[in-house]
Amino acid sequence: MKQEKIIAKKIKGTDDGSLYTFIMEFKGGTYISQVIADNEEKACNQWAESLNIDEIEGFGIRAKQALFVELKNEEATPIMNNKNIWMMGVDLLGHYSVIHIIKTVEEK
C-alpha cells in the first residue's frame, strides 16, 4: 500500500470573495489548500499560482505549467446532488490528478 502525504494550508487573500478549498490527489499524495476568490474560475487560477512546487512530491515547474494549460482547457464539473462542489481530472505530464473544489463556508 502506498503511503499518502498530506499537506494542508490556507492561502491568504483579500477579505472580498468566498473561501474555496482545493483537494488535489497527485502521485499518491493528498494536497489541501484554500484561497479566497470571487468565483470558482478565479479560485482555480489563484490556487494554481499559489502552489509551492517544493511541497508537492514529484511536482516540478513543468507540472505546474501543465496544470495552467489544463485549467485553461478544462472546466470543473459540478458534483451531482451537491451544492458548491466541483471536480476535475487533469493529465499532468502523464500523471492523472483529481482536483476537488469546495466553496467553503467559514465559521463566524
Backbone bond lengths (Angstrom), bond angles and torsions (degrees), N, CA, C in turn:
res aa  C-N    CA-C-N  psi(-1)  N-CA   C-N-CA  omega(-1)  CA-C   N-CA-C  phi
1 M - - - 1.434 - - 1.524 108.23 -
2 K 1.306 115.82 133.02 1.450 121.23 179.96 1.521 109.57 -81.37
3 Q 1.323 116.53 130.71 1.455 121.11 -179.95 1.517 109.87 -79.34
4 E 1.328 116.38 137.95 1.450 120.60 -179.41 1.523 111.20 -92.35
5 K 1.307 114.44 144.47 1.454 121.38 174.54 1.525 106.52 -108.29
6 I 1.312 116.99 127.32 1.453 120.76 -178.31 1.518 109.16 -118.69
7 I 1.319 114.82 128.00 1.456 121.30 175.32 1.520 106.44 -123.67
8 A 1.308 116.73 127.63 1.462 120.97 178.97 1.516 109.13 -126.67
9 K 1.325 115.46 134.57 1.456 119.05 176.55 1.519 109.30 -159.25
10 K 1.321 115.69 156.73 1.455 121.89 176.67 1.512 107.72 -108.44
11 I 1.324 115.75 128.63 1.454 121.46 178.33 1.522 107.93 -89.76
12 K 1.301 116.33 127.32 1.456 119.65 179.71 1.521 109.97 -71.92
13 G 1.302 115.06 140.89 1.457 121.48 176.44 1.510 108.10 -143.09
14 T 1.289 116.13 -164.48 1.453 118.83 177.32 1.524 108.44 -80.06
15 D 1.300 116.77 167.39 1.456 120.87 177.41 1.520 111.41 -79.11
16 D 1.328 117.91 -10.39 1.460 121.36 177.42 1.519 108.77 -79.90
17 G 1.311 116.48 142.88 1.459 120.26 177.43 1.511 111.94 98.43
18 S 1.311 114.49 -171.16 1.464 122.39 -176.51 1.521 110.26 -112.62
19 L 1.305 114.93 157.02 1.460 121.45 177.01 1.526 109.21 -85.77
20 Y 1.323 117.16 129.22 1.461 123.40 177.38 1.521 108.87 -119.62
21 T 1.322 116.07 132.69 1.458 122.48 177.12 1.528 108.45 -104.09
22 F 1.322 116.26 132.84 1.467 122.55 178.59 1.519 108.77 -115.19
23 I 1.317 115.49 131.33 1.467 122.13 175.63 1.525 106.11 -122.68
24 M 1.322 116.20 113.45 1.458 120.98 -178.05 1.528 109.76 -115.48
25 E 1.321 115.06 128.23 1.464 121.86 172.43 1.523 106.41 -98.13
26 F 1.334 116.70 124.71 1.463 120.66 -179.45 1.517 109.38 -147.75
27 K 1.312 116.47 120.07 1.465 123.24 176.86 1.527 112.75 50.56
28 G 1.337 116.41 43.54 1.456 120.81 176.78 1.510 115.12 84.37
29 G 1.331 117.37 -2.04 1.456 120.63 178.15 1.518 110.86 -107.31
30 T 1.308 116.22 153.95 1.460 122.86 176.40 1.516 107.77 -115.47
31 Y 1.329 116.65 125.40 1.459 122.21 -175.05 1.522 108.72 -124.24
32 I 1.323 116.43 124.92 1.461 122.26 -173.93 1.515 109.25 -123.40
33 S 1.331 115.93 131.10 1.463 120.13 175.08 1.522 108.99 -152.14
34 Q 1.325 116.21 168.20 1.453 121.85 -177.40 1.519 110.38 -133.43
35 V 1.337 115.05 148.00 1.459 122.07 174.78 1.523 108.48 -136.88
36 I 1.316 115.63 161.56 1.454 121.78 174.46 1.521 107.30 -111.78
37 A 1.348 115.62 126.62 1.461 120.32 -177.43 1.523 109.92 -152.93
38 D 1.343 115.22 167.77 1.467 121.59 -178.80 1.526 113.16 -76.48
39 N 1.333 117.34 -29.49 1.472 120.87 -179.61 1.525 108.81 -156.05
40 E 1.355 116.02 172.74 1.465 119.09 -174.67 1.528 113.17 -66.42
41 E 1.324 118.18 -31.07 1.465 119.93 178.73 1.529 110.98 -66.81
42 K 1.329 116.18 -46.53 1.464 119.85 177.45 1.526 110.46 -65.32
43 A 1.326 115.90 -36.43 1.469 120.08 178.37 1.522 110.54 -61.65
44 C 1.338 117.23 -42.58 1.467 120.87 179.70 1.523 110.96 -60.16
45 N 1.321 116.45 -45.38 1.465 119.87 -179.40 1.526 111.78 -66.13
46 Q 1.315 116.35 -43.31 1.466 120.19 179.47 1.523 110.56 -64.12
47 W 1.336 115.98 -41.61 1.468 120.92 178.58 1.531 110.77 -60.90
48 A 1.340 116.16 -48.02 1.468 119.84 -178.61 1.530 110.81 -61.56
49 E 1.327 116.78 -41.27 1.461 120.42 178.44 1.527 111.50 -62.43
50 S 1.329 116.25 -34.65 1.463 120.40 -174.65 1.529 113.77 -82.38
51 L 1.333 118.18 -10.51 1.465 119.92 -177.57 1.523 110.81 -62.60
52 N 1.310 115.59 129.00 1.456 122.35 177.26 1.525 107.65 -94.87
53 I 1.322 116.92 109.79 1.464 120.32 -174.80 1.533 112.60 -63.75
54 D 1.310 117.12 -21.32 1.466 120.24 178.87 1.524 112.63 -73.07
55 E 1.327 117.18 -20.33 1.466 121.41 -178.20 1.526 113.36 -92.12
56 I 1.331 117.46 -7.37 1.463 121.33 -176.88 1.522 108.59 -115.82
57 E 1.311 115.66 113.34 1.454 121.30 -176.34 1.527 111.35 -60.62
58 G 1.323 116.83 124.72 1.461 122.01 177.45 1.521 114.45 77.88
59 F 1.319 116.77 11.86 1.469 121.80 -176.87 1.517 108.09 -113.01
60 G 1.310 116.36 98.84 1.465 120.75 -177.98 1.511 111.87 -101.29
61 I 1.307 115.34 -169.56 1.462 121.18 -177.85 1.529 111.12 -62.76
62 R 1.333 117.44 -35.66 1.479 119.69 179.24 1.526 110.96 -66.50
63 A 1.327 117.75 -38.28 1.468 120.84 177.72 1.529 109.97 -67.00
64 K 1.323 117.13 -38.53 1.463 120.35 178.37 1.529 110.19 -65.14
65 Q 1.328 117.32 -41.14 1.464 120.89 176.72 1.531 110.62 -63.88
66 A 1.331 116.55 -40.21 1.471 120.58 177.41 1.523 110.71 -63.62
67 L 1.327 116.70 -36.06 1.461 120.77 177.95 1.525 110.75 -62.13
68 F 1.321 117.75 -43.75 1.466 120.33 177.80 1.523 111.34 -60.08
69 V 1.329 117.31 -40.96 1.470 120.76 177.97 1.525 110.10 -63.43
70 E 1.323 116.82 -45.01 1.468 121.03 179.76 1.528 111.03 -62.70
71 L 1.325 117.49 -41.80 1.463 120.48 -179.93 1.526 111.48 -64.90
72 K 1.328 116.11 -32.95 1.462 120.39 177.92 1.529 110.90 -71.05
73 N 1.333 116.71 -35.62 1.468 121.26 -174.11 1.525 114.51 -93.53
74 E 1.308 117.19 -20.53 1.466 121.35 -176.44 1.516 110.34 -110.15
75 E 1.318 114.90 152.78 1.457 120.56 175.78 1.521 108.25 -116.21
76 A 1.304 116.13 136.02 1.466 119.91 178.12 1.524 109.07 -65.23
77 T 1.331 115.64 139.15 1.461 122.21 -177.99 1.526 110.01 -97.53
78 P 1.340 117.23 125.71 1.468 118.48 175.80 1.531 110.24 -63.21
79 I 1.315 117.14 140.45 1.461 122.01 177.67 1.533 107.67 -81.81
80 M 1.328 115.58 123.27 1.469 120.59 -177.02 1.526 111.48 -57.51
81 N 1.330 114.64 144.83 1.464 123.43 176.58 1.526 113.25 63.12
82 N 1.318 116.87 19.12 1.460 122.16 176.66 1.517 108.64 -132.94
83 K 1.301 116.44 155.28 1.451 121.47 -179.66 1.527 109.22 -111.95
84 N 1.326 115.99 133.20 1.463 122.74 174.32 1.528 113.66 64.25
85 I 1.343 116.27 34.83 1.465 121.43 175.22 1.526 108.04 -132.45
86 W 1.332 115.61 129.22 1.454 122.06 179.30 1.527 108.78 -129.90
87 M 1.338 114.91 163.90 1.466 119.26 173.31 1.509 108.73 -145.85
88 M 1.296 114.30 158.04 1.463 120.30 173.65 1.520 109.16 -150.51
89 G 1.311 114.96 147.34 1.452 121.66 173.94 1.514 107.87 -109.68
90 V 1.309 117.15 132.04 1.460 120.80 -178.05 1.526 110.13 -131.36
91 D 1.315 115.24 149.22 1.459 122.18 176.51 1.523 107.49 -99.35
92 L 1.321 115.67 112.45 1.458 120.44 179.63 1.522 108.85 -109.35
93 L 1.320 114.85 90.63 1.463 122.36 178.39 1.529 111.62 57.06
94 G 1.327 116.20 43.86 1.456 120.68 178.24 1.517 114.70 88.94
95 H 1.305 117.53 0.90 1.465 121.90 177.54 1.520 108.34 -113.43
96 Y 1.349 115.75 118.11 1.459 120.71 -179.27 1.524 109.53 -75.63
97 S 1.312 115.62 131.92 1.457 121.20 -179.73 1.523 108.96 -128.02
98 V 1.328 116.32 136.94 1.461 121.81 175.55 1.523 107.61 -106.63
99 I 1.330 115.26 131.84 1.455 121.42 -179.98 1.520 108.29 -122.54
100 H 1.320 116.64 124.63 1.459 122.03 174.27 1.522 107.97 -105.22
101 I 1.325 115.45 138.23 1.456 122.18 -179.06 1.525 107.16 -122.95
102 I 1.315 116.65 127.41 1.464 121.42 -176.88 1.522 108.51 -129.08
103 K 1.323 115.92 121.60 1.463 119.54 172.11 1.529 105.43 -76.35
104 T 1.326 114.60 113.74 1.446 121.94 -168.18 1.530 110.61 -101.55
105 V 1.314 115.90 140.50 1.458 120.67 175.69 1.521 107.48 -96.51
106 E 1.315 115.87 124.35 1.464 120.62 179.19 1.516 110.51 -81.48
107 E 1.328 116.35 144.06 1.461 120.56 174.15 1.509 108.69 -71.24
108 K 1.320 115.27 145.74 1.475 119.43 179.57 1.493 110.29 -112.47
